[in-house]
Amino acid sequence: MRKPIQNKRNQKPKAKQRASLTFRMNVLFFSIFMLFSVLVFRLGYLQIVKGEDYVRKLALTEEVRVNTSVPRGRIYDRNGRILVDNEPENAITYTKLPTTKTEDMVKIANSLAALIDMPTDRVTARDKEDFWILLHDKEAKAKVTTEEMNKFRQENEGIEEKEVNKEYDKRIRERITEEELASLTEQDMEVLAIYREMTSGYNLSPQIIKSENVTDHEFALVSERLSELPGVNTTTDWKRIRLAPVAVLGRTTTPNKGIPKSQLDHYLAREYSRNDRVGESYFEAQYEELLQGQKSVVKNITNKKGEVVETLTTYDGEPGKDLVSTLDIELQQKAEEIVEKYLLQAKSAGSSSLLDRAFYVMMDPNTGEILAMVGKKIEYDEETGKRYLADYSYGTFTTAYEAGSTVKAATVLTGYSEGAITPGTVLVDQPITVAGTQAKSSVFNRSGAIPMNDLRALEQSSNSYMFQVAMKIGGLNYKYNIGLRLKEGTLQTMRNGYAQFGLGVQTGVDLPGETAGFQGFMDTQAKILDLAIGQFDTYTPLQLAQYISTVANGGYRIQPHLLKEIRNPSSDGETLGSLVEEIQPKILNRISNSEQEIDHVKEGLRRVYIGAHGSAARYFRNTPYTAAGKTGTAEVRYYNPEKGIKGIDALNLVHVGFAPYENPEVAYAVVLPWATTNFNSYQSYNNMIARDVLDAYFELKKNRTGTEISSNTVNQKILPALSEEVLNEDEEEKTVNE
């Protein structure tokens, strides 16, 4: 039997079909392979190349720096005596979650208002409007119709929608009546006061609702109901208290005030919260970053709904660093008492209508450490009409005055460095008559001619000698009725010479707001002669202290500073914490005089205190210690447009000095601006203050021998506050009208 013959025509389509299927399968597998390859490559790229970036982004969204109100660093004086401390107080906080609704917050605020007594004095008119709109949504919307806003859009073609909404909100507020706002009850106002604090911060960041005057009863009531008050917590806050009435220590803001608007961006960029307390002035502001401490950092774990289900602490935070200042608060207190005493005496002595302030600065000329910084100003209470003395310690570096003859040591040393005179140069003290001007003379010699060298010129405070030094710097030798044509640049040459000592330039003190003083306008070259005796440019009391320190220490201008040490917080409350850093002296420059020239001038300053013609010998000749210095009386014109005073002649009383003479430990400056308008009869209160405070310094030094006060930096005891006067951060300080 024959086998059937296969039809080859039928085999060809099947073969083609199988081949096509195989091809499609290969393409499919290849495509799948390529897709998986791309997927694997992408996963590898995300994990290896971009992995760290996404981890950082994830951490950024989950980790929140929380205001746990860590204690701010304490401030001590140089001997370990507490100056600024923290006082714990009860606090109630609220933390807003991302999913929290406005109506939920209002309910919580209502519940809290029933438990605590909330002050309403910080509620503003706009707050009231906001709250009324919140409580009366329909009535508020009815005040502005849709047609009205459509017309506004047509009249302002192309206006952005946000501007439309802004106008809409504005019109609603304008149409809220006084009667409607008055409908808010006392209960509503308390709820509003709580609500405004709840909304003042960021999500997941605790906001202080109340921390001032939270009673134990209120604290307990809220603590018992925390489960009923989502986001509310009871905790401990810290109030800043100043235990030394020295304004230069500065102040902090309160949580209610928070960060000042002018510095908001600065602090927010450093991860502060809006209601953080920050240093507001002077020492507290200067060292804010050290005193503030580090907040704790928490990681919030959220579910799919964005609700926080768990909070993990990733950093516990730490208190601020303790700062040891250079101030000796016992010396500061004695200096304040002495300055107050003589300021009031001078004020009651007559011819003192302009006198209202006095300053004293003492510093270590070898290190720049400020031991005492005193400023007192007479103010009047508008309510009682009585006068009081306000602390004006910051006036020692923020206000400047003509310093009179105290600058003559700088004039002589500048004369040396410019080759105008040499140590021992003799000039004739005589009235100086320049063509076209009135004669200028020394106070003690109005008409005679007295040959004297530079030492006697300093001792007796010769104006004539200094005038002639200035002329020689300008290329002239004095002759009667000479035409005053000093070489170009003489004024700047002398100012540059003074600047070497710190006169007319900022001292570099570690406090904000320092002024460099005022440079007078030279309408005639005779003003250069006035500059030589300290009656043209103005200098701060701190500049004067730096200047005399430069002379005392052999010619090195040291930067004055108020910070002595940075320490960790105390672990036992009895001894200072471990030393982190001790501030080292900073030399700003060395004057262009030889050691011999400086020593020669120092001898002249010593004669001021003990010489037969010494202008301060009456006060310092019989001291049990050695000292040297220079007195000054500057004739000035007093202007005060606010009081309608266009110009009255007055005297500034000034004094600079250092001690002991052989090995200076301290340098000091005294300034009483506009002390008297009577040029013929006045008391030298400047010299009295200088002597009495210097006595107090050496007495304290003697009495401390063998006591608990030590210069050791290890196991240094914490000493209690010296003053009973306490200033809380929320209390107003007596103001000074500058």
Buried (B, 14 or more C-beta within 10 A) or exposed (E): EEEEEEEEEEEEEEEEEEEEEEEEEEEEEEEEEEEEEEEEEEEEEEEEEEEEEEEEEEEEEBBBBBBBBBBBBBBBBBBBBBBBBBEEBBBBBBBBBEEBEEEBBBBBBBBBBEBBEBEBEEBEEEBBBBBBBBBBEEEBEEBBEEEEBEEBBEEEEEBEEEEBEEBBBEBBBEEBEEEBEEEBEEEBBBBBBBBBBBBBBBBBBBBBBBBBEBEEEBBEBBBEBEEEBBBBBBBEBBBBBBBBBBBBBBBBBBBBBBBEEEBEEEBBEEEBBBBBBBBBBBBBBBBBEBBBBBBBBBBBEBEEEEEBEEEEEEBEBBBBBBBBBBBBBBBBBBBBEBBBBBBBEBBEBEBBBBBBBBBBBBBBBBBBBBBBBBBBBBBEEEEEEEEEBBBBBBBBBBBBBBBBBBBBBBBBBBBBBBEBBEBEBEBBBBBBBBEEBEBBBBEBBEEEEBEBBBBBBBBBBBBBBBBBBBBBBBEBEBEEEBEBEBEEEBBEBBBBBBBBBBBBBBBBBBBBEBBBBBEBEBEEBBBBBBBBBBBBBBBBBBBBBBBBBBBBBBBBBBBBBBBBBBBBBBEEEEBBBEBEEEBEBBEBBEBBBEEEBBBBBBBBBBBBBBBEBBBBBEBBEEBEBBBBBBBBBBBBEBEEEEEEEEEBEBBBBBBBBBBBBEEBBBBBBBBBBBBBBBEEEBBBBBBBBBBBBBBBBBEBBEEBEEEEBBEEBEEBBBBEBBBEEBBEBBEEEBEBEE
